[in-house]
Amino acid sequence: MAPPDEQTDGPSSAPGAVPGAGTGTGTDAAAEPAADRDRNAAGRAEQARPRDRLGRPLAYGEPGVEPISEDPRSPEDTLTYARELLDVGRPFQAHEALEVRWKSGPEDERELWQGLAQLCVGLTHHERGNAVGASRLLERAAGRLASYGASGGPTYELDLGAVVACARARIGSTPSGDHPDQGG
Protein backbone atom coordinates (compact mmCIF):
# COMPACT_ATOMS: atom_id res chain seq x y z
CA MET A 1 0.00 0.00 0.00
CA ALA A 2 1.30 3.47 -0.88
CA PRO A 3 2.07 5.91 1.94
CA PRO A 4 -0.82 8.36 2.63
CA ASP A 5 0.89 11.21 0.78
CA GLU A 6 1.24 9.06 -2.35
CA GLN A 7 -2.23 7.53 -2.47
CA THR A 8 -3.94 7.97 -5.79
CA ASP A 9 -7.42 6.76 -4.98
CA GLY A 10 -10.13 8.23 -2.79
CA PRO A 11 -11.32 11.80 -2.41
CA SER A 12 -8.90 14.64 -2.87
CA SER A 13 -7.72 16.26 0.31
CA ALA A 14 -6.01 19.19 -1.39
CA PRO A 15 -6.47 22.50 0.38
CA GLY A 16 -9.56 24.19 -0.94
CA ALA A 17 -10.82 21.05 -2.67
CA VAL A 18 -14.55 20.89 -3.02
CA PRO A 19 -16.02 17.63 -1.69
CA GLY A 20 -17.40 15.54 -4.52
CA ALA A 21 -15.79 17.73 -7.19
CA GLY A 22 -13.23 15.15 -8.27
CA THR A 23 -11.87 11.75 -7.46
CA GLY A 24 -8.33 12.78 -6.68
CA THR A 25 -7.02 10.04 -8.96
CA GLY A 26 -5.67 12.34 -11.62
CA THR A 27 -7.84 10.53 -14.19
CA ASP A 28 -10.69 12.97 -13.77
CA ALA A 29 -8.74 16.24 -13.90
CA ALA A 30 -11.52 18.11 -15.68
CA ALA A 31 -13.87 17.47 -12.76
CA GLU A 32 -11.42 18.67 -10.13
CA PRO A 33 -11.31 22.37 -9.28
CA ALA A 34 -8.11 24.16 -10.17
CA ALA A 35 -6.25 25.05 -7.00
CA ASP A 36 -5.56 28.59 -8.20
CA ARG A 37 -9.19 29.49 -9.08
CA ASP A 38 -11.52 31.45 -6.85
CA ARG A 39 -14.59 29.39 -5.95
CA ASN A 40 -17.98 30.20 -4.47
CA ALA A 41 -19.62 28.16 -1.68
CA ALA A 42 -21.01 25.71 -4.25
CA GLY A 43 -17.54 25.08 -5.67
CA ARG A 44 -18.18 26.88 -8.97
CA ALA A 45 -15.51 29.14 -10.41
CA GLU A 46 -16.27 32.71 -9.44
CA GLN A 47 -13.91 35.61 -9.76
CA ALA A 48 -13.12 37.14 -6.38
CA ARG A 49 -10.07 39.05 -7.58
CA PRO A 50 -10.79 42.72 -8.29
CA ARG A 51 -10.75 43.86 -11.91
CA ASP A 52 -10.44 47.19 -13.66
CA ARG A 53 -13.17 48.49 -15.98
CA LEU A 54 -11.61 46.60 -18.90
CA GLY A 55 -11.59 43.29 -17.05
CA ARG A 56 -7.88 43.19 -16.28
CA PRO A 57 -7.15 41.53 -12.94
CA LEU A 58 -5.83 43.71 -10.14
CA ALA A 59 -3.96 42.60 -7.03
CA TYR A 60 -6.12 41.25 -4.23
CA GLY A 61 -7.08 44.11 -1.95
CA GLU A 62 -6.88 46.75 -4.71
CA PRO A 63 -10.04 48.69 -5.46
CA GLY A 64 -11.70 47.60 -8.68
CA VAL A 65 -15.01 48.07 -10.40
CA GLU A 66 -18.10 46.55 -8.86
CA PRO A 67 -18.56 43.01 -10.21
CA ILE A 68 -21.79 42.39 -12.06
CA SER A 69 -24.49 40.04 -10.84
CA GLU A 70 -24.42 36.63 -12.44
CA ASP A 71 -28.14 36.19 -11.91
CA PRO A 72 -29.96 35.65 -15.21
CA ARG A 73 -32.09 38.54 -16.48
CA SER A 74 -34.82 38.73 -19.08
CA PRO A 75 -33.64 39.52 -22.62
CA GLU A 76 -34.86 43.12 -22.35
CA ASP A 77 -33.26 43.64 -18.95
CA THR A 78 -30.01 42.09 -20.20
CA LEU A 79 -29.88 44.48 -23.17
CA THR A 80 -30.68 47.49 -20.98
CA TYR A 81 -28.04 46.49 -18.44
CA ALA A 82 -25.38 45.81 -21.09
CA ARG A 83 -26.11 49.19 -22.69
CA GLU A 84 -25.77 50.95 -19.32
CA LEU A 85 -22.41 49.25 -18.80
CA LEU A 86 -21.24 50.29 -22.27
CA ASP A 87 -22.40 53.86 -21.64
CA VAL A 88 -20.13 54.11 -18.58
CA GLY A 89 -17.12 52.60 -20.35
CA ARG A 90 -17.35 49.03 -19.08
CA PRO A 91 -17.44 46.84 -22.21
CA PHE A 92 -15.87 43.87 -20.42
CA GLN A 93 -18.67 43.81 -17.86
CA ALA A 94 -21.26 44.29 -20.65
CA HIS A 95 -19.79 41.15 -22.24
CA GLU A 96 -20.21 39.32 -18.93
CA ALA A 97 -23.87 40.37 -18.66
CA LEU A 98 -24.53 39.12 -22.19
CA GLU A 99 -22.65 35.91 -21.43
CA VAL A 100 -24.95 35.22 -18.48
CA ARG A 101 -27.91 35.50 -20.86
CA TRP A 102 -26.38 33.23 -23.51
CA LYS A 103 -25.66 30.56 -20.91
CA SER A 104 -29.10 30.78 -19.28
CA GLY A 105 -31.28 31.56 -22.30
CA PRO A 106 -32.84 29.32 -24.91
CA GLU A 107 -30.47 27.39 -27.16
CA ASP A 108 -32.00 28.84 -30.32
CA GLU A 109 -30.95 32.37 -29.21
CA ARG A 110 -27.37 31.43 -28.37
CA GLU A 111 -25.93 32.96 -31.57
CA LEU A 112 -27.55 36.32 -30.74
CA TRP A 113 -26.16 36.56 -27.21
CA GLN A 114 -22.73 35.18 -28.17
CA GLY A 115 -22.49 37.63 -31.05
CA LEU A 116 -23.42 40.58 -28.85
CA ALA A 117 -20.95 39.44 -26.19
CA GLN A 118 -18.22 39.13 -28.83
CA LEU A 119 -18.90 42.70 -29.95
CA CYS A 120 -18.28 43.82 -26.37
CA VAL A 121 -15.06 41.80 -26.20
CA GLY A 122 -14.01 43.51 -29.43
CA LEU A 123 -14.66 46.87 -27.80
CA THR A 124 -12.67 45.73 -24.77
CA HIS A 125 -9.70 44.79 -26.98
CA HIS A 126 -9.98 48.15 -28.73
CA GLU A 127 -9.87 50.05 -25.44
CA ARG A 128 -6.89 47.95 -24.33
CA GLY A 129 -5.06 49.00 -27.51
CA ASN A 130 -5.27 45.63 -29.27
CA ALA A 131 -6.49 46.67 -32.74
CA VAL A 132 -6.00 43.24 -34.32
CA GLY A 133 -7.89 41.42 -31.57
CA ALA A 134 -10.65 44.03 -31.66
CA SER A 135 -11.11 43.68 -35.41
CA ARG A 136 -11.08 39.88 -35.32
CA LEU A 137 -13.66 39.69 -32.54
CA LEU A 138 -15.84 42.25 -34.25
CA GLU A 139 -15.85 40.27 -37.50
CA ARG A 140 -16.54 37.01 -35.70
CA ALA A 141 -19.45 38.71 -33.96
CA ALA A 142 -20.70 40.24 -37.22
CA GLY A 143 -20.79 36.82 -38.83
CA ARG A 144 -22.57 35.27 -35.89
CA LEU A 145 -25.14 38.09 -35.77
CA ALA A 146 -25.72 37.98 -39.55
CA SER A 147 -26.33 34.24 -39.31
CA TYR A 148 -28.70 34.69 -36.39
CA GLY A 149 -30.53 37.55 -38.14
CA ALA A 150 -31.09 35.33 -41.18
CA SER A 151 -32.61 32.66 -38.95
CA GLY A 152 -35.55 34.90 -38.10
CA GLY A 153 -35.10 34.54 -34.34
CA PRO A 154 -36.15 37.33 -31.99
CA THR A 155 -33.85 40.34 -31.89
CA TYR A 156 -35.63 42.21 -29.09
CA GLU A 157 -36.00 45.34 -31.22
CA LEU A 158 -32.28 45.46 -32.05
CA ASP A 159 -31.23 46.32 -35.58
CA LEU A 160 -28.32 43.89 -35.68
CA GLY A 161 -26.74 45.52 -38.74
CA ALA A 162 -26.82 48.91 -37.03
CA VAL A 163 -25.33 47.44 -33.84
CA VAL A 164 -22.43 45.95 -35.83
CA ALA A 165 -21.97 49.22 -37.77
CA CYS A 166 -21.83 51.16 -34.50
CA ALA A 167 -19.17 48.81 -33.12
CA ARG A 168 -17.20 49.05 -36.37
CA ALA A 169 -17.31 52.84 -36.15
CA ARG A 170 -16.05 52.77 -32.55
CA ILE A 171 -13.28 50.31 -33.36
CA GLY A 172 -12.40 51.77 -36.74
CA SER A 173 -12.63 48.42 -38.50
CA THR A 174 -13.79 47.72 -42.02
CA PRO A 175 -16.15 44.85 -42.96
CA SER A 176 -13.19 42.85 -44.26
CA GLY A 177 -11.63 42.98 -40.79
CA ASP A 178 -8.84 45.34 -41.85
CA HIS A 179 -7.93 48.16 -39.54
CA PRO A 180 -7.57 51.43 -41.49
CA ASP A 181 -4.31 52.48 -39.89
CA GLN A 182 -2.66 49.12 -40.67
CA GLY A 183 -2.82 49.51 -44.42
CA GLY A 184 -4.58 46.18 -44.92
ABEGO torsion letter per residue (X at the ends): XBBAAABABEBBABBGBBBGABAGAGAAAAABBBAABBBBAAGBBBBABBBBAAGBBBBBGBBBBBBBBABBBBAAAAAAAAAAAAAAGBAAAAAAAAAAAAAABBAAAAAAAAAAAAAAAAAAAAAAGBAAAAAAAAAAAAAAAAAAAAAGBBAGGBBAAAAAAAAAAAAGBBAAGBBAAAGX
